[in-house]
Amino acid sequence: MNILLVGSGGREHALAWKIAASPLLGRLVIAPGNPGMAALGELRAIKATDVPALVALAKEIAADLVVIGPEVAVEAGLADALAEVSIPCFGPTAFAGQLESSKAFTKAFCDRHNLPTSAYGVFEDAAAAKAALSGFKPPYVIKADGLAAGKGVVIAEDRATAEAAIDDTLGGRFGMAGARVVIEEFLVGEIGSLFALCDGKTSILFGGAQDHKRAYDNEQGPNTGGMGTYSPAPVFTDELMDLTRERLAERAFAGIAAEGAPYRGVLFVELIATADGPKLVEFNVRFGDPECQVLMLRLESDLVPYLLACATGTLGQMPPPVWRDEAAVCVVIAAEGYPDAPKTGAAIAGADQDFGPDVMVFHAGTTRDADGTLRASGGRVLNVCARGATLQAARDKAYAAVAEIDLPGGFHRRDIGWRVLGKPT
């Protein structure tokens, strides 16, 4: 098979690593890719949002399958454009992609299709949004409506902070993503990330993980795109997974199909396990980042047949995926200043070494100079991931590898997996 993978981050590096291991693969082209992916396929310098160029590239390589990594390519309508030229695509249409690209759309969608979620309000006017805070109890959840790379969420402990977040969002901090602000009820419970595949009519669960959103240890600091993950997560009991599939994933797939946009791809269900059962925090219309990284380390099955089945409507013919018994942990090394103003350009040492078969360093925001020097080019720079017989063993391997990598000014959390393993002393 000839496969085009779209994207350039750690999630796409993990997907490329897993796709490259498939015996079904003939040629892998990655656009735009990153230095860590160069050994796995051919890189083409085409942005994930350049739909005409990506469609032309898919035609050029006679792609049997296009795999969309980032949400921005979904929002740009890549799947729609590929459908027009009959090229199979793993990734939903732009309409279905509103389940991530607009939190206001998703909240109204939940109302229409009876998906349990938090109470909310949607506002375009700061004064109206601030007045509405009286209908909520602190802490207040303030979100930019659109795509903000995981950084458009503020959990405000008091009203003054909430009002400042409203001004910040509607004042242009997130561009058009902040044209509307969503205020949500704060829900109490443990948050987890569950994944489900769908081919437009049939769906299956496809693993779970837990993320760490806050920038610093002990859940301190601003929200980020994710500072680390682990899988499996004990929060996902059989009962919780069954309820999440029934009340959230299957209702979402049925609802979006009823609205004329059958879902083809992966749906990321971020849920909170409340006393009343699982409730939706938000949907993402792609594999999580960095959740994808730990899923790929644990997936024993060949990934490619599942991607192709979603794109071609044959998921019902697939057996359940097989997962390794080992646990996996991902630790994000971020640039100084992340998430607000990450400093780029620092030279990275130690990331290119061979850490053994159970450790992978996925590139998330890097470039490479002509002389081979690896440099930071984004906020989240490297994803250091490891497998182990236990979660503790996996975490130990990951942190041992982190200790051998030098990113001047960079930082990472030291407590990934604390909900299971406890906080470090």
C-alpha positions in Angstrom: 0.0 0.0 0.0 1.0 3.6 -0.6 0.1 5.7 2.4 0.1 9.5 2.9 0.3 10.6 6.5 -0.5 14.2 7.2 1.0 16.0 10.2 4.3 16.9 11.9 4.0 16.3 15.6 4.6 13.6 18.2 1.3 12.0 17.4 2.2 11.7 13.7 5.7 10.4 14.6 4.1 7.6 16.6 1.6 6.8 13.8 4.4 6.8 11.3 6.4 4.4 13.5 3.5 2.0 13.8 2.5 2.3 10.1 6.1 1.7 9.0 6.1 -1.6 10.9 3.1 -2.9 8.8 3.8 -5.7 6.3 1.1 -4.1 4.2 3.1 -0.9 3.6 4.8 -0.3 0.3 5.5 3.4 0.5 5.0 6.0 3.2 5.0 9.7 2.4 4.6 12.2 5.3 3.6 15.8 4.9 5.2 17.8 6.3 6.7 15.4 8.8 9.6 16.2 11.2 13.3 15.1 11.6 12.4 12.1 13.7 10.1 10.8 11.0 12.7 11.1 8.2 13.9 7.5 8.7 10.4 6.1 8.4 9.2 7.6 5.2 9.6 10.3 2.5 9.0 13.9 3.8 7.2 16.5 1.7 7.2 20.1 2.8 3.4 20.6 2.5 1.4 22.2 5.4 -1.4 20.1 6.9 -3.9 22.8 6.0 -2.8 23.1 2.3 -5.7 20.9 1.0 -5.1 21.3 -2.7 -1.4 20.5 -2.4 -2.1 17.4 -0.2 -4.8 16.1 -2.7 -2.3 16.6 -5.5 0.4 14.7 -3.5 -2.1 11.9 -2.8 -2.8 11.6 -6.5 1.0 11.8 -7.4 1.9 8.8 -5.2 -1.3 6.9 -6.1 -2.2 6.8 -2.4 -4.3 3.8 -1.3 -5.0 5.6 2.0 -4.5 9.1 3.5 -4.3 9.3 7.3 -5.1 12.6 8.9 -3.1 13.3 12.0 -4.0 16.9 13.2 -7.4 18.5 13.8 -6.4 21.5 11.6 -6.4 19.3 8.5 -9.9 18.0 9.4 -11.2 21.6 9.9 -9.6 22.5 6.5 -11.8 19.9 4.8 -9.1 17.5 3.6 -11.4 14.4 4.0 -14.1 16.2 2.0 -11.6 17.0 -0.9 -10.2 13.5 -1.0 -13.8 12.0 -1.2 -14.3 14.1 -4.3 -11.4 12.3 -6.0 -12.3 8.8 -4.5 -9.2 8.5 -2.3 -9.8 6.6 0.9 -9.2 8.8 4.0 -8.9 8.0 7.7 -10.4 11.2 9.2 -13.8 12.8 9.4 -15.4 15.5 7.2 -15.2 19.1 8.2 -18.8 19.1 9.3 -18.2 16.1 11.6 -15.0 17.8 12.7 -17.0 20.5 14.4 -17.2 18.0 17.3 -13.8 19.4 18.1 -13.5 22.6 16.1 -16.4 24.2 17.9 -17.2 23.6 21.6 -20.5 25.5 21.2 -21.5 23.1 18.3 -20.6 20.1 20.5 -22.6 21.3 23.5 -25.7 21.9 21.3 -25.0 18.5 19.7 -25.1 16.9 23.1 -28.4 18.5 23.8 -29.9 17.3 20.5 -28.7 13.7 20.9 -28.9 13.2 24.7 -25.2 12.9 25.5 -24.5 13.6 29.2 -22.2 16.6 29.7 -21.9 19.7 31.9 -24.3 22.6 32.0 -23.0 25.5 29.9 -23.5 28.8 28.2 -22.1 30.3 25.0 -21.4 34.0 24.6 -20.0 36.5 22.2 -20.3 39.5 24.5 -18.0 39.9 27.5 -20.6 41.7 29.6 -23.2 39.0 29.1 -20.6 36.2 29.8 -19.6 37.9 33.0 -23.2 38.3 34.1 -23.8 34.6 33.4 -21.1 33.6 35.9 -23.7 34.2 38.6 -25.4 31.0 37.4 -22.3 28.9 38.0 -20.4 27.9 41.1 -16.6 28.2 41.3 -14.3 27.0 40.1 -15.4 28.3 36.7 -14.5 26.6 33.4 -13.8 29.1 30.7 -13.1 27.9 27.2 -12.4 29.4 23.8 -15.0 28.0 21.3 -12.6 27.0 18.5 -9.3 25.2 18.1 -6.6 26.6 20.4 -4.1 23.8 20.5 -5.2 22.6 23.9 -4.4 26.0 25.5 -7.8 27.7 25.3 -9.1 26.5 28.7 -8.9 28.2 32.1 -10.1 26.7 35.3 -10.7 29.8 37.4 -10.9 29.5 41.2 -12.6 32.8 41.7 -14.8 35.2 39.8 -12.1 37.8 39.1 -10.0 35.2 37.4 -12.9 34.0 35.4 -13.8 37.5 34.3 -10.1 38.1 33.2 -10.2 34.8 31.3 -13.4 35.9 29.5 -11.7 39.3 28.6 -8.6 37.4 27.4 -10.5 35.0 25.2 -12.9 37.4 23.6 -10.1 40.0 23.4 -8.3 38.1 20.7 -5.7 36.0 22.5 -6.7 32.9 20.5 -7.7 34.7 17.3 -10.9 33.5 15.7 -10.9 30.5 18.0 -11.9 32.9 20.7 -14.7 34.7 18.9 -17.1 33.0 21.3 -16.5 31.8 24.8 -18.1 28.8 26.5 -18.7 28.8 30.3 -19.1 25.3 31.7 -20.1 23.8 35.0 -17.1 22.3 36.8 -17.6 18.6 37.2 -16.0 16.5 40.0 -14.4 13.2 39.1 -11.5 11.5 37.4 -10.8 12.5 33.8 -9.8 9.9 31.2 -9.3 9.7 27.4 -11.1 6.9 25.6 -10.8 6.2 21.8 -13.3 4.7 19.4 -13.0 3.9 15.7 -15.9 4.3 13.2 -16.3 3.6 9.5 -19.5 5.5 9.1 -21.8 2.8 10.5 -19.8 0.3 12.7 -17.7 1.4 15.7 -15.3 -0.3 18.1 -13.3 0.9 21.2 -9.6 1.5 20.6 -7.8 1.9 23.8 -7.6 4.5 26.6 -5.1 6.6 28.5 -4.8 9.3 31.1 -3.3 12.7 30.4 -1.7 15.4 32.5 -2.8 18.9 31.2 -1.2 21.3 33.7 2.3 22.4 32.9 3.9 21.7 36.2 4.0 19.0 38.9 1.1 18.6 41.3 -1.3 19.8 38.6 0.0 23.4 38.9 0.4 26.0 36.2 -1.5 26.7 33.0 -3.3 24.2 30.8 -1.2 22.8 27.9 -1.7 20.4 25.0 -0.6 17.7 27.4 2.6 17.1 29.4 2.5 13.3 29.6 0.3 10.2 29.5 0.1 6.6 30.6 -1.9 3.5 29.6 -3.6 1.5 30.7 -5.4 3.7 33.2 -7.2 2.0 36.2 -10.0 4.5 35.9 -11.3 2.6 32.9 -13.1 -0.2 34.5 -15.2 -2.5 32.3 -18.3 -0.8 33.6 -17.0 2.7 32.8 -15.9 1.6 29.3 -19.3 0.1 28.5 -21.2 3.1 29.7 -18.9 5.5 27.8 -19.3 3.5 24.6 -23.1 3.4 25.0 -23.8 7.0 26.3 -21.1 8.9 24.5 -19.3 7.2 21.6 -22.2 5.4 20.0 -24.6 8.2 20.5 -22.1 10.6 18.9 -21.6 8.4 15.9 -25.3 7.9 15.4 -26.0 11.6 15.9 -23.5 12.9 13.5 -24.6 10.3 10.9 -28.2 11.5 11.4 -27.1 15.0 10.7 -25.7 13.9 7.3 -22.0 13.4 8.1 -21.2 9.7 8.8 -18.0 9.6 10.9 -14.9 7.9 9.5 -11.9 7.9 11.7 -11.1 8.0 15.4 -13.1 9.8 18.0 -11.3 10.9 21.2 -13.8 11.0 24.0 -12.4 13.0 27.0 -14.7 12.0 29.8 -15.1 12.6 33.5 -16.2 9.7 35.7 -18.7 11.3 38.0 -21.0 9.9 40.6 -23.7 9.9 37.9 -21.6 8.0 35.4 -19.4 9.2 32.6 -20.0 12.7 31.3 -18.4 14.4 28.3 -15.6 16.9 28.8 -15.0 17.3 25.1 -14.5 15.4 21.9 -11.4 15.5 19.7 -11.7 14.2 16.1 -8.2 12.6 15.9 -5.9 10.6 18.1 -4.8 12.4 21.2 -1.4 14.0 21.5 0.4 12.6 23.6 -2.2 9.8 24.2 -1.5 8.3 20.7 2.1 7.7 21.6 1.3 5.3 24.5 -1.4 3.6 22.5 0.9 2.9 19.6 3.5 1.4 22.1 0.9 -0.9 23.5 -0.9 -1.9 20.3 0.1 -5.4 19.3 -2.1 -5.6 16.2 -1.1 -4.1 12.8 -2.5 -0.6 12.8 -2.9 -0.2 9.0 -5.9 -2.6 8.5 -7.9 -0.7 11.1 -7.1 2.7 9.5 -8.1 1.3 6.1 -11.3 -0.3 7.4 -12.4 3.0 8.8 -11.8 4.7 5.5 -13.5 2.0 3.4 -16.5 1.0 5.5 -15.2 -2.5 6.5 -14.6 -2.1 10.2 -17.3 -4.7 10.9 -15.1 -7.3 9.4 -12.2 -6.6 11.7 -11.4 -8.6 14.9 -11.0 -6.7 18.1 -7.5 -5.1 18.4 -4.9 -6.9 20.5 -3.1 -4.9 23.2 0.2 -5.8 24.8 0.1 -6.6 28.5 2.8 -4.0 29.2 2.1 -0.5 30.4 3.3 2.6 28.6 4.3 6.1 29.7 5.0 9.2 27.8 6.9 12.2 29.3 6.8 15.5 27.3 10.0 17.6 27.2 8.8 21.2 26.6 10.7 24.3 25.7 11.3 27.1 28.2 8.3 29.4 28.3 5.7 26.8 27.1 2.7 27.1 26.8 2.6 30.9 26.6 5.8 31.9 24.9 8.0 28.9 24.1 11.6 29.7 23.2 12.8 28.0 20.1 16.2 27.4 18.5 18.0 25.6 21.4 20.2 22.8 20.4 19.2 19.3 21.7 21.7 16.7 22.7 21.1 13.0 23.4 17.8 12.5 21.7 19.2 10.5 18.7 20.7 7.7 20.7 19.3 4.1 20.8 17.6 3.7 24.2 16.6 0.1 23.5 13.5 -1.6 22.1 11.2 -0.5 24.9 11.9 3.2 24.6 11.0 5.6 21.8 11.7 9.3 21.5 9.0 10.8 19.3 9.7 14.3 17.9 7.0 16.9 18.5 8.6 20.2 17.7 12.1 19.9 16.2 14.1 20.9 13.2 17.5 19.7 12.1 20.4 21.9 10.7 22.4 20.9 7.7 25.2 19.8 10.0 22.8 17.4 11.8 22.2 19.6 14.9 18.7 19.0 16.3 16.9 22.1 17.6 13.7 22.9 19.4 11.1 24.5 17.1 7.9 24.2 19.1 6.5 24.3 22.6 6.3 20.6 23.1 9.7 19.4 21.7 10.1 15.7 22.4 7.9 12.8 23.7 10.0 10.3 25.6 7.9 7.1 25.8 8.6 3.7 27.3 7.0 0.3 27.8 7.4 -1.8 30.9 5.9 -4.9 32.6 4.3 -2.5 35.1 3.4 1.2 35.1 6.3 1.8 37.5 8.8 0.0 35.3 7.6 1.9 32.2 7.9 5.2 34.1 11.4 4.4 35.4 12.5 3.6 31.8 11.0 6.8 30.5 12.6 9.1 33.1 16.0 7.3 32.7 15.9 8.3 29.0 14.7 11.8 29.8 17.8 12.2 32.1 20.1 11.5 29.1 18.5 14.2 26.9 19.6 17.9 27.2 17.4 20.7 26.1 18.8 24.0 27.5 16.0 25.8 29.4 13.6 22.9 28.7 11.4 21.3 31.4 9.2 18.3 32.1 6.9 17.0 34.7 8.3 14.6 37.2 5.0 13.1 38.3 3.5 11.4 35.2 1.2 8.6 36.5 0.9 10.1 40.0 -2.8 9.0 40.2 -1.6 5.4 40.2 1.9 5.5 41.5 1.7 8.4 44.0 3.5 11.7 43.9 7.3 11.8 43.8 9.1 12.8 47.0 
